[in-house]
Every structure is written in C-alpha cells, then in structure tokens.
C-alpha cells in the first residue's frame, strides 16, 4: 500500500493486486458473520425501553453493513479503483476512506466475535477447527489491512509489499 | 399508628432537566480486538482531539481497562457512544456518581 496523493478531502492509494483481493475477501466474509449489538450502558443510568434499544442496535449494525457495501462498491468500481501496471490506484474522498477503515475494522471485530471473543494476549485459545483456523486467518488479514490503511490515511507511505 | 412520608417524585420537567445536565460520562472500555492506532484515530475523529490527547486516553483504556472520555448531557453522551460503537469500540454511557 502506497500513498500516491494525499490532500484535504482526497486520498489516492496504490494497492497491489493482492491487497485489493484481501480487502474484497475480508469484506465478503464479514457479511456471513453476525455482529452482536453492543449495550448502551453497563450500569443503569437511563433505562431504555427494549424497542428503542433494539431500534438503535439495528441502526448501528445497519450502518456497518452500509459501510461494508460502500467499501465493496468502491473496490469494484473501475473508475475509482483503477487497474494499472503496479496494481490498482484507489481514489477516495475523506468520507470514503473513513468508511473503508470502519468496514475493515468491523470485519475484524466480526471475525473475533465469531471466534467467541477470545483474549489471545491473556493466553486464551480457540478450538483448532477448520472454521476457527479460517476465522483467525481472516482476523489477522483484516488487522493488517486496518494498520496499513490507517498509515495511508495519516499520510504515511505504508510498506509496499510485493506480489 | 406508623406514619410514612411519601418519597419525593421527580416531575417530568425535573426529569427532563436532569437529562439535559452534563451528568453523564462517556466511558470507553478495553477490548482485546481493536488496535491501538485505530482507537487513537477514532478518538481524534469523534472528539476532534489532537493526537497526544487521543493517545493519552487510548493508553488509559489499554492500561487501566477504561477511560472516561467526556462528561455531557445524556443526549450528547448517548450520541458520542453511538458514534464510538459505530466504529466498533466498546463504549457506554454511565451516570456520574461524583
């Protein structure tokens, strides 16, 4: 991933073919995992009726799905993700860059939740099933993409990887 | 014969004022999944903080388990929490007991 243009409201990033494909796979796989709706509070400062809580949770998860769809459409749009010699030139507005970041991180969290929300740093492990192995791989790839995309948004030239 | 004094009951106007007053905390909780640079970025984005302040709160979340980000009215606190949750951070509104 390499920043080609970074100016207010506009970001153009060069993606390798592999990076674009990783993004597409992660966003596609995210759609299959059901996210949990987070609680508004851990105490009880302001009891919220069940219907209102459900409505807000639905809105939140719908927002993440919108971000996923928008990011996918961006990567598939030949006018916005332009194929060239070195891979693809992804042209985004500031809002689109932010949406792609949210979607990639949302995917990472979705895979983590599907694994049972383990704390790997604390030594927790998951059953070595085929599905869990796939989820762990997706979690790692999504995390790597989040880190590299963040670096591009910050204007840093992220490490370019060879195909 | 025992005498009882009825407990004071908040009127709708008092309840509305309480909700508007800045007595609610936006708390972000540590989790094992969101990356530290991502959390810093989200704090900058949602609250308009500079990098140093955002990193200070991110480290507090990571090291202490949580960080109180802002103190607001219930509506504003709730809006911030929904923004943070929209970025997949674990955030809640808590009533300020202090």
HADDOCK unambig.tbl for C-alpha pairs under 7 A between the chains (distance, minus, plus):
assign (segid A and resid 40 and name CA) (segid B and resid 92 and name CA) 5.09 0.50 0.50
assign (segid A and resid 40 and name CA) (segid B and resid 93 and name CA) 6.28 0.50 0.50
assign (segid A and resid 41 and name CA) (segid B and resid 92 and name CA) 4.54 0.50 0.50
assign (segid A and resid 41 and name CA) (segid B and resid 93 and name CA) 5.16 0.50 0.50
assign (segid A and resid 41 and name CA) (segid B and resid 94 and name CA) 6.28 0.50 0.50
assign (segid A and resid 42 and name CA) (segid B and resid 92 and name CA) 6.58 0.50 0.50
assign (segid A and resid 43 and name CA) (segid B and resid 94 and name CA) 6.26 0.50 0.50
assign (segid A and resid 45 and name CA) (segid B and resid 94 and name CA) 5.73 0.50 0.50
assign (segid A and resid 45 and name CA) (segid B and resid 95 and name CA) 4.98 0.50 0.50
assign (segid A and resid 60 and name CA) (segid B and resid 86 and name CA) 5.93 0.50 0.50
assign (segid A and resid 64 and name CA) (segid B and resid 86 and name CA) 6.88 0.50 0.50
assign (segid A and resid 102 and name CA) (segid B and resid 87 and name CA) 5.71 0.50 0.50
assign (segid A and resid 106 and name CA) (segid B and resid 88 and name CA) 6.12 0.50 0.50
assign (segid A and resid 109 and name CA) (segid B and resid 33 and name CA) 6.54 0.50 0.50
assign (segid A and resid 119 and name CA) (segid B and resid 32 and name CA) 5.43 0.50 0.50
